[in-house]
Structure formats: structure tokens, C-alpha cells
Amino acid sequence: MNETELMLTSILGCRRVDLYADWKPLDEFQRLHLDRMKSERQNGRPLQYVMGWTEFMGLKLCVDERVLIPRFETELLVESVLKTAEKISRQPLEILDIGSGSGNIAIALAVFLEKCQVTSVDISEEALDLARENAKISQVSHEINFIRSDIFNAFKTPNETNKFDIIVSNPPYISSQRIPHLPIEVQFEPVLALDGGVRGLFFYEQIFAQAQLFLKPDGYLFLEIGDDQRKDLEDLLKKYSCFDIIEFKKDLNERDRILILCQTRF
Ligand SMILES: C[S@@+](CC[C@H](N)C(=O)[O-])C[C@H]1O[C@@H](n2cnc3c(N)ncnc32)[C@H](O)[C@@H]1O
């Protein structure tokens, strides 16, 4: 669909085919709505924010400036988790998602895994509000516990009740210096969702340092990574003998985008 078709299907609540099969001229309110959407696009506001929704793994999610717009790479991250989850016999699977955003990862896992309990944390209360709304729309509110937390901080001391089979995260991983130079559309997204510190590695360091405390034996860690971060992450991981690298997964452009780790077996 082109942008105008997408805007029209959004305004009219119809399918693309209906635009042509059953076209009726827009009323004044609809025309004003379309004009406003077009002018927001001209100012660089991302189409997904203008429409107020996007699709992630076939699920419809509401999005606005409180949250990052889910990306295609993150579908690869979720698909990797789903594939590994099939091989784990424990049920329900207990999963921790760090950095809820729109709730995309937690919601997709809750929808596509037969039995799981997902804890999803974000430091942004605004993002959590929207993520909870999205979980309601996808009818998985009972499977997800959204909690405000600075990474693992809400959990305090790890114990048997807060250990997970899988930890998954698409953390902020853009270096702080690059943020002002990002394309105009990306500048509309929350800095909190983008800024990964001086070298973009801040969240990986924090997660590597603490994840083993919150993983069950044989637990897995799945991370989305920037396409130029493989070497830095391999270097960083030399400090953490508690993890074995299972795989760096590439996207369709052959760039390393997903890192899969598991607890080292001694
Ligand atoms: C790259 S976005 C990912 C959002 C969503 N999961 C996705 O895949 O589109 C990173 C998320 O981490 C959250 N975040 C930033 N700092 C955090 C922190 N210290 N603790 C927990 N979450 C944090 C941001 O608010 C943002 O929602």
C-alpha cells in the first residue's frame, strides 16, 4: 500500500480493496483528517505515529511518541526466541523482556507461545501505559506483568521466584554522539529508547553483568544488536565467562543483528 492508501484505510477503517471497490467521496471531517495527516508527514512525523498504529508479526499495535516504532529486526529477535522456546520442555516458560516499549516483544511471545508468563520492564511509565493498552487489545494481559524498572533494579535480590528461562531485550544501542545526526523521522522517537551511552554498549554491559543472577540454569539470553556492534560485544563478553555464545544471527542484508547466549555449563 502506498502512504495515501494507508492513511485512507486508517481514516475509513476499511481494507485497501474497499477503497477501489466501494469508493465514496470523503466527508468534510475525513478530508480535514487526511489533510492533517499529510501535513504531519511533510514535517517528518513517522507514518506509524501519524496513523497511530503499526503491525508487528501480524499483530496490530498502537504507537505514538511515547514508544519506539517496532522494527523488522525485532521480528527476527522474537522468531529466534520462539524457535528456542519450542525446545524447552518446562511450562509455563518464564520470560523477562527488558525495555517493553510498545509491548511488541512481550505481546508477540504471549500470543505465539502456548504457555508462558512474561515479565516486561521499562523505565518509562508512559511507555508502560501504552504497552498495557496493547496487551489488552491482543487479549494477553493475563500472560504479561508490566513493571516499571531500571533494568533489573525492581527485582532487588534474585531468588527462586524471579528467575527466568529466557531473558530477551532490544535495548537502546545507538551511541549518544550519533543521536543528533539521526534522520528526522527517528528524531521523533523517544531518546530514552535510542541512547545506548557513549559507545552504545551501556545496556549490554549492565545486562551481561546481572543476567546470570536472574537466569535459571541452562537459561538463554537473546539480544538485538546494532549492525556494527558484533566485535565490541565479542570483546565485552570476554569478561563474562558465565555465557557461551550460541550464535550471531544475520538479517536479510547479511548484517549481524541478533546475539543468542546461554549460561555456561561447568
Ligand atoms: C530500543 S527500545 C525497544 C522497545 C521495544 N521493545 C521494541 O522492540 O520496539 C528500548 C526500550 O528500553 C527502555 N529503557 C531505556 N532505559 C531503560 C532502563 N534503564 N531500564 C529499563 N528500560 C529502559 C526505553 O524506554 C525503550 O522503551
The ligand as a Gaussian input file, in Angstrom:
#p B3LYP/6-31G(d) Opt

LIG

0 1
 C       15.015000       0.166000      21.695000
 S       13.583000       0.425000      22.689000
 C       12.776000      -1.126000      22.455000
 C       11.291000      -1.030000      22.610000
 C       10.532000      -2.292000      22.153000
 N       10.839000      -3.439000      22.967000
 C       10.823000      -2.583000      20.695000
 O       11.446000      -3.620000      20.392000
 O       10.423000      -1.797000      19.827000
 C       14.270000       0.338000      24.298000
 C       13.302000       0.485000      25.463000
 O       14.088000       0.467000      26.678000
 C       13.544000       1.393000      27.598000
 N       14.599000       1.778000      28.549000
 C       15.515000       2.772000      28.451000
 N       16.289000       2.819000      29.555000
 C       15.852000       1.819000      30.363000
 C       16.260000       1.344000      31.644000
 N       17.274000       1.919000      32.314000
 N       15.597000       0.311000      32.194000
 C       14.551000      -0.283000      31.524000
 N       14.129000       0.117000      30.299000
 C       14.772000       1.149000      29.727000
 C       13.061000       2.530000      26.733000
 O       12.087000       3.295000      27.420000
 C       12.519000       1.797000      25.498000
 O       11.156000       1.532000      25.633000

